Structure formats: C-alpha cells, structure tokens
Amino acid sequence: MRFSVFLNARSTSPDQDGRLITDLIDHSDRAAAAGFDAIFMPDHHFNGYMPVASDSFILAGYLAAKHPDLHFGFSVVSVPLHHPVRFAERVSILDHLTKGKLLVGVGSGTTPEEMIGFAVNYKDAGAIAEKNLALAEALWAKQMDDPAIEIDNGPHQGRVLQRITPAPYGEKHARLMPVAMKESSARRAAVNGWPAFIPAFTPPQIYGTEPYSHVKKYFDTYKAMLLEAGHPDAVIADALSWSTHSYQCVHLAETDAQAREELEIILQGYQDAVDRENEFNRRAESGEANKKTDVNISALHEGWIGTWCLYGSPETVIEHLRPYAELGIGNILCGTTTGPLTEQRLAYANQTLDLLSRKVMPAFKGR
C-alpha cells in the first residue's frame, strides 16, 4: 500500500498566502524525506481553499525539480474550468518534468462560485467536462497534417491546426484518474488502464459512518472492469497500485484521546473557514443553473468525521486501514494540512507525518 500527502491547507486572509505557500513546500520536503510516495494538490479558485491551487501545475513543476523520485498528482483537476488546449499542454509538460510519474485526477468540479468565475453554469459542468476530456484526447492524438480540431464547448472555443507540444513523455499521455463514482468514469479508467479515485459515499449524501461499504462497492466495480479490459499484468498491477482512497483530514497522536482532542481543534478551524466561504457560494447559487444538489454537513458531525477523517494512535490507524489493504486499495491519500495553516496546525501536520512514516507505513509497505 502506498501513502501520499494531499496539500489541502486553506488561507483565510491575503497576508497569510505567501507564508502558506512556503510552509506547504517545507511540508512537502518533510514528506519526501519521510518516504511518502506522492504529493497531490487540489485545483480550486477564489474560495481560499489554497493560494497555489489556482494553478497547482506550477507548484507541481517546482516540487518535481526538488524531488525527482516522487510521483505527483491532482485531486482533482476541475476539468470544466480548463480550456482543453491548455489542459493538454500543461499535462504534457508536467509529464516530462516528472519523467512520467504524473497522476491527473479529473472531475467536474465542486462549487458554483468557481464555475461562474469561468463562465460555466454548475448544471452544465458534467457535460462540459466530458466533452473537454474527449477534446483533450483528440488533441493529444493529433498529428501535424491531420484535419483541424474544432473546439466548441460552452466558454471554450478554438480551432487547432497543428499539434499539441510537447509530445507525451511515454508512448501515451500521462495517466488520468477519474473518480469511479459513475459507471462511465470507472469504465474510462478501466479501459485505459488508469488508476481511479474510490469514493467513500454515494451522492447526494456525501457523508456517513460506514465508508468502507461504499469504497468496496466502487472498488469492486472498477477492478472488475479493469480485469475485463484485457490489459497486460504490469498495466493492471500499476493501476491497482495507485487506486486511491482519500481522507480529507488525517491526524495522528500518541493516544486515541489526544488525537481526537486535536482533531476537533483542526476541524473547528476548518469549519470556520468553510462557513466564511459559504456566504459567497450562496451568492453564486442565486439562479437555478447554479444550484448545488449534494448534501453536506458540519465537519464536526460524526457522519463527516466518519467519511472524511482518519485519526487516532498509530495502532488504531493501522487497524482502520487493514480492511482497505486487504480489499486491494493501492494508495491512501492523506490530507495532512486540512484547514487554515496556523502555526499550531502546521505542528499537528508535521506530527502526523512523523507518526505515519515511523509507525504506520512500515506495517503496509511490505504487502
């Protein structure tokens, strides 16, 4: 089982942005030194989710130069917000910079506020994402003398006469990682021999206290499709080794009681930030085209904690993860910096990295 770090810290004011970027780079350096397999980044805009998330391709390129042995990923790129030409170009460049160690999570986005900033209606996001991905595939495949590719997809327009540069690092473009929540997304990953994100909930309710049942349902479906696709064993093994289950907040301490007490401090800060952001999301949802359908609750609710958090002593965390390892989940994505990255929060994050690397990861690395 692999372990990866998700840089999902928030900033709550402009004067925090620069320090947060520096702290996240330092945190990434710690993760690399501690033996984590990958660094994943979000792709978000306007809402204080993370200052570098507005163009996390830049941060990935910077970190790739510092840590050439790491894999780098996105959880996830909001595809409707990217012109397909820019998406294809950036993926190809980063594929070269990481020497093929790139994992591009793809999804249709999260908040109406982000959508309207790019002239996309929230209700159209799924359809625009699907067409953008098809256009990106066509762009990657296009040769110089092939007919022009016409782009007519909501706010994204254009006509491509030549080819996308650079060419892929390997025989194919970088691996994409769909969220295996819909059959079409799971099949896209399986048919192409790509990994997938395996969710722990079933919309419209995106929380609960039995996440494993959802993970097993989605993973079993994805794995069956992957095996049916007829790939070579090496392709199947690679895809499964990066099949990813995510925890928005991971926090470890020496005892369960200490971990729970500190987790509640972390989640209170996170929820306070979310409440501030929700005011702007409500403004974005003023019309029917941008109404959200997913149902969420407070991060301090046991249902949210049950779905999105991994916490406790190292021994407790090991026991929690054993069923996921036995199921075949290949990668655990750990949100170690969730919430505003105060000095105390950063100390908790570094504490978690230390305990994960010294006491938890050795229990699974040999599996």
Phi, psi and omega per residue, in radians:
M1 nan 2.310 3.092
R2 -1.561 2.770 3.057
F3 -2.293 2.258 -3.111
S4 -2.239 2.740 -3.114
V5 -1.886 2.342 3.124
F6 -1.869 2.066 -3.085
L7 -1.526 1.389 -2.989
N8 -1.944 0.553 -3.122
A9 -1.295 2.681 3.109
R10 -1.892 2.714 2.937
S11 -2.012 2.473 -3.113
T12 -1.960 -0.015 3.082
S13 -2.777 2.703 -3.096
P14 -0.995 -0.598 -3.085
D15 -1.278 -0.124 3.086
Q16 -1.636 -0.255 -2.956
D17 -1.054 -0.870 -3.081
G18 -1.108 -0.757 3.140
R19 -1.130 -0.660 3.141
L20 -1.095 -0.732 3.120
I21 -1.046 -0.811 3.134
T22 -1.083 -0.757 -3.130
D23 -1.132 -0.650 3.130
L24 -1.213 -0.617 3.058
I25 -1.118 -0.771 3.098
D26 -1.085 -0.709 3.122
H27 -1.106 -0.683 3.096
S28 -1.118 -0.698 3.093
D29 -1.058 -0.727 3.100
R30 -1.090 -0.761 -3.130
A31 -1.092 -0.731 3.121
A32 -1.095 -0.772 -3.130
A33 -1.173 -0.479 -3.092
A34 -1.488 -0.083 3.056
G35 1.677 0.271 3.045
F36 -1.191 2.690 -3.017
D37 -1.504 -0.521 -3.028
A38 -2.727 2.776 2.969
I39 -2.014 2.196 3.072
F40 -1.948 2.590 -3.121
M41 -2.258 2.651 3.065
P42 -1.481 2.991 3.058
D43 -2.327 1.697 -3.069
H44 -2.507 2.821 -3.020
H45 -2.447 2.516 2.948
F46 1.293 -0.493 -2.848
N47 -1.733 0.292 3.105
G48 1.295 0.186 -3.089
Y49 -1.100 -0.691 3.047
M50 -3.095 2.225 -3.068
P51 -0.957 -0.695 -3.109
V52 -1.435 -0.125 3.124
A53 -1.195 -0.278 3.093
S54 -1.190 -0.349 2.953
D55 -2.727 1.281 -3.067
S56 -1.266 -0.202 3.013
F57 -1.066 -0.628 3.125
I58 -1.137 -0.817 3.128
L59 -1.086 -0.715 3.133
A60 -1.066 -0.727 3.113
G61 -1.118 -0.687 3.114
Y62 -1.128 -0.810 -3.112
L63 -1.216 -0.564 3.131
A64 -1.095 -0.612 3.103
A65 -1.196 -0.568 3.136
K66 -1.369 -0.572 -2.997
H67 -2.310 1.306 -3.038
P68 -1.144 -0.286 -3.129
D69 -1.531 -0.237 -3.131
L70 -1.377 2.679 2.872
H71 -1.549 2.742 3.117
F72 -2.323 2.480 -3.080
G73 -2.557 3.007 3.116
F74 -2.195 2.345 3.134
S75 -2.321 1.534 -0.298
V76 -2.200 2.875 3.050
V77 -1.223 2.201 3.079
S78 -1.393 1.605 -2.934
V79 -1.030 -0.651 -3.125
P80 -1.099 -0.322 -3.067
L81 -1.588 0.005 -3.089
H82 -2.036 2.203 2.986
H83 -1.018 2.350 -3.044
P84 -1.038 -0.543 3.093
V85 -1.160 -0.836 -3.138
R86 -1.135 -0.666 3.098
F87 -1.059 -0.869 -3.103
A88 -1.110 -0.727 -3.140
E89 -1.127 -0.813 -3.083
R90 -1.147 -0.719 3.104
V91 -1.071 -0.751 -3.114
S92 -1.138 -0.748 3.129
I93 -1.117 -0.801 -3.115
L94 -1.195 -0.507 3.047
D95 -1.034 -0.732 3.096
H96 -1.220 -0.762 -3.091
L97 -1.109 -0.538 3.131
T98 -1.660 0.045 -3.107
K99 0.959 0.800 3.063
G100 1.433 0.117 -3.096
K101 -1.750 0.896 -3.063
L102 -2.080 2.401 -3.127
L103 -2.274 1.862 -2.996
V104 -1.766 1.642 3.036
G105 -1.101 2.400 -3.121
V106 -2.263 2.436 3.119
G107 -2.738 3.134 -3.052
S108 -1.706 0.070 3.066
G109 1.794 3.068 -2.992
T110 -2.174 -0.831 -2.968
T111 -2.082 2.493 3.043
P112 -1.018 -0.589 -3.128
E113 -1.020 -0.743 3.103
E114 -1.138 -0.699 -3.085
M115 -1.090 -0.843 -3.030
I116 -1.188 -0.401 3.080
G117 -1.180 -0.316 3.130
F118 -2.047 0.329 3.096
A119 1.080 0.605 3.074
V120 -2.013 2.274 3.016
N121 -1.359 2.394 -3.098
Y122 -0.993 -0.690 -3.099
K123 -1.198 -0.335 -3.134
D124 -1.666 -0.065 -2.971
A125 -1.045 -0.749 -3.115
G126 -1.081 -0.789 -3.124
A127 -1.171 -0.709 3.116
I128 -1.141 -0.685 3.110
A129 -1.075 -0.808 -3.128
E130 -1.038 -0.793 -3.117
K131 -1.217 -0.654 3.085
N132 -1.064 -0.712 3.123
L133 -1.142 -0.697 3.093
A134 -1.126 -0.709 3.099
L135 -1.130 -0.715 3.115
A136 -1.071 -0.737 3.100
E137 -1.054 -0.757 3.126
A138 -1.124 -0.683 3.135
L139 -1.161 -0.745 3.104
W140 -1.093 -0.596 -3.091
A141 -1.455 -0.290 -2.998
K142 -1.163 2.314 3.011
Q143 -1.704 2.896 -3.038
M144 -0.947 -0.766 -3.017
D145 -1.643 0.079 3.077
D146 -1.199 2.749 3.089
P147 -1.002 2.695 3.128
A148 -1.047 2.579 3.057
I149 -1.748 2.112 -3.141
E150 -1.575 2.267 3.141
I151 -1.967 2.019 3.131
D152 -2.505 1.489 -2.989
N153 -2.487 1.505 -3.118
G154 1.054 -2.173 -3.128
P155 -1.303 -0.170 -3.064
H156 -1.656 2.060 -3.096
Q157 -2.310 2.743 3.049
G158 2.768 3.054 3.109
R159 -2.528 2.001 -3.060
V160 -1.767 2.062 -3.066
L161 -1.652 -0.647 -3.078
Q162 -1.745 -2.297 -3.115
R163 -2.241 2.886 3.054
I164 -1.410 2.332 3.055
T165 -2.131 2.599 -0.037
P166 -1.352 2.900 2.991
A167 -1.118 2.791 3.130
P168 -0.981 2.674 3.114
Y169 -1.134 -0.735 3.137
G170 -1.878 -2.746 -3.140
E171 -1.162 -0.566 -3.136
K172 -2.157 2.961 3.075
H173 -1.194 2.956 -3.092
A174 -0.985 2.678 3.136
R175 -1.166 2.264 2.971
L176 -1.633 2.706 -3.126
M177 -2.280 1.575 3.074
P178 -1.196 2.740 2.990
V179 -1.449 2.049 -2.977
A180 -1.414 0.909 -3.105
M181 -1.665 -0.602 3.065
K182 -1.812 2.644 3.140
E183 -1.011 -0.693 -3.112
S184 -1.120 -0.657 3.135
S185 -1.234 -0.753 3.103
A186 -1.084 -0.692 -3.132
R187 -1.202 -0.656 3.100
R188 -1.015 -0.794 3.118
A189 -1.124 -0.796 -3.054
A190 -1.151 -0.823 -3.090
V191 -1.099 -0.607 -3.133
N192 -1.535 -0.100 -3.112
G193 1.281 0.555 -3.136
W194 -1.738 2.756 2.954
P195 -1.213 3.020 3.096
A196 -2.502 2.661 2.944
F197 -1.424 2.322 -3.086
I198 -1.919 1.860 -3.040
P199 -1.344 2.818 -3.092
A200 -1.959 0.430 -3.117
F201 -2.716 2.882 3.065
T202 -2.183 2.024 -3.118
P203 -1.036 2.734 0.141
P204 -1.456 -0.060 3.104
Q205 -1.564 2.014 -3.046
I206 -1.904 0.750 3.085
Y207 -2.793 2.930 3.114
G208 2.848 3.064 -3.096
T209 -1.899 0.090 3.114
E210 -2.250 1.095 -3.055
P211 -1.121 -0.533 -3.062
Y212 -1.048 -0.633 -3.114
S213 -1.098 -0.651 3.106
H214 -1.258 -0.753 3.123
V215 -1.016 -0.798 -3.126
K216 -1.102 -0.735 -3.140
K217 -1.040 -0.895 -3.084
Y218 -1.220 -0.692 -3.117
F219 -1.170 -0.767 -3.139
D220 -1.056 -0.711 3.114
T221 -1.111 -0.838 3.131
Y222 -1.069 -0.813 -3.095
K223 -1.108 -0.716 3.121
A224 -1.073 -0.769 3.106
M225 -1.103 -0.700 -3.137
L226 -1.102 -0.767 3.137
L227 -1.184 -0.616 -3.138
E228 -1.239 -0.330 -3.040
A229 -1.291 -0.243 3.043
G230 1.377 0.467 3.129
H231 -1.285 2.757 2.963
P232 -1.029 2.696 -3.089
D233 -0.987 -0.662 -3.101
A234 -1.135 -0.643 3.118
V235 -1.174 -0.751 3.124
I236 -1.102 -0.795 -3.124
A237 -1.078 -0.723 3.139
D238 -1.138 -0.789 -3.131
A239 -1.064 -0.785 -3.130
L240 -1.198 -0.556 -3.120
S241 -1.197 -0.314 3.103
W242 -1.970 0.101 3.028
S243 -1.052 2.190 -2.826
T244 -2.070 2.219 2.954
H245 -1.895 2.255 -2.991
S246 -1.864 2.503 2.959
Y247 -2.109 2.091 3.141
Q248 -1.103 -0.565 -3.132
C249 -2.386 2.077 3.065
V250 -2.057 2.220 3.129
H251 -2.527 2.198 3.127
L252 -2.075 2.564 3.025
A253 -2.511 3.078 -3.079
E254 -1.167 -0.532 3.139
T255 -2.245 2.780 3.100
D256 -1.090 -0.713 -3.102
A257 -1.112 -0.774 3.119
Q258 -1.111 -0.743 -3.124
A259 -1.088 -0.723 -3.134
R260 -1.174 -0.745 3.132
E261 -1.066 -0.785 -3.139
E262 -1.244 -0.608 3.092
L263 -1.037 -0.737 -3.122
E264 -1.148 -0.587 3.047
I265 -1.117 -0.787 3.138
I266 -1.076 -0.821 -3.065
L267 -1.230 -0.516 3.075
Q268 -1.147 -0.747 3.076
G269 -1.100 -0.721 3.101
Y270 -1.085 -0.814 -3.105
Q271 -1.149 -0.661 3.081
D272 -1.034 -0.727 3.125
A273 -1.164 -0.739 3.134
V274 -1.100 -0.707 3.131
D275 -1.068 -0.684 3.097
R276 -1.120 -0.728 -3.114
E277 -1.224 -0.557 -3.076
N278 -1.103 -0.464 3.088
E279 -1.023 -0.701 -3.116
F280 -1.359 -0.579 3.068
N281 -1.119 -0.657 3.114
R282 -1.123 -0.625 3.074
R283 -1.121 -0.666 -3.136
A284 -1.194 -0.430 -3.089
E285 -1.588 0.410 -3.072
S286 -1.198 -0.398 3.132
G287 -1.995 2.798 -3.095
E288 -1.087 -0.495 -3.109
A289 -1.164 -0.277 -3.070
N290 -2.196 0.449 3.069
K291 -1.406 2.279 3.063
K292 -1.378 2.617 3.097
T293 -1.972 -0.380 3.114
D294 -1.161 2.565 3.139
V295 -1.905 2.138 3.112
N296 -2.142 2.911 -3.118
I297 -2.415 3.105 3.131
S298 -1.059 2.484 3.103
A299 -1.135 -0.269 3.113
L300 -1.550 -0.054 3.101
H301 -1.318 2.494 -3.102
E302 -1.077 -0.523 3.104
G303 -1.163 -0.705 3.098
W304 -1.181 -0.779 3.127
I305 -1.073 -0.708 -3.124
G306 -1.116 -0.589 -3.123
T307 -1.489 -0.738 -2.878
W308 -1.875 -0.116 -3.027
C309 -2.055 2.543 2.983
L310 -2.226 2.022 -3.043
Y311 -2.636 2.851 3.095
G312 2.325 -2.988 3.027
S313 -1.237 2.855 3.081
P314 -0.959 -0.677 -3.132
E315 -1.133 -0.735 3.128
T316 -1.148 -0.727 3.134
V317 -1.129 -0.688 3.088
I318 -1.050 -0.807 -3.135
E319 -1.143 -0.619 3.102
H320 -1.121 -0.681 -3.026
L321 -1.469 -0.296 -3.075
R322 -0.975 -0.809 3.135
P323 -1.069 -0.575 3.124
Y324 -1.222 -0.677 3.078
A325 -1.129 -0.752 3.138
E326 -1.167 -0.544 3.072
L327 -1.155 -0.609 3.133
G328 2.072 0.135 3.072
I329 -1.031 2.256 -3.025
G330 -1.597 -0.481 -3.007
N331 -2.447 2.267 3.039
I332 -1.804 2.052 -3.126
L333 -1.661 2.075 -2.959
C334 -1.893 1.956 3.012
G335 -1.338 1.609 -3.036
T336 -1.590 -0.181 -3.067
T337 -2.140 0.444 -3.075
T338 -0.940 2.364 3.076
G339 1.602 -3.128 3.102
P340 -1.057 2.330 -3.002
L341 -1.582 1.246 3.051
T342 -1.260 3.000 3.105
E343 -1.048 -0.738 3.112
Q344 -1.127 -0.732 -3.121
R345 -1.112 -0.690 3.124
L346 -1.147 -0.646 3.087
A347 -1.116 -0.722 3.069
Y348 -1.080 -0.718 -3.126
A349 -1.092 -0.776 3.140
N350 -1.194 -0.604 3.044
Q351 -1.056 -0.742 3.141
T352 -1.145 -0.771 3.093
L353 -0.989 -0.776 -3.094
D354 -1.092 -0.841 -3.094
L355 -1.224 -0.650 3.078
L356 -1.074 -0.833 -3.041
S357 -1.241 -0.642 -3.070
R358 -1.473 -0.590 -2.950
K359 -2.102 -0.396 -3.095
V360 -1.771 -0.908 -3.063
M361 -1.005 -0.674 3.116
P362 -1.053 -0.420 -3.136
A363 -1.282 -0.297 -3.066
F364 -2.106 -0.258 -3.032
K365 -1.159 -0.425 -3.121
G366 -1.560 0.014 -3.027
R367 -1.293 nan nan
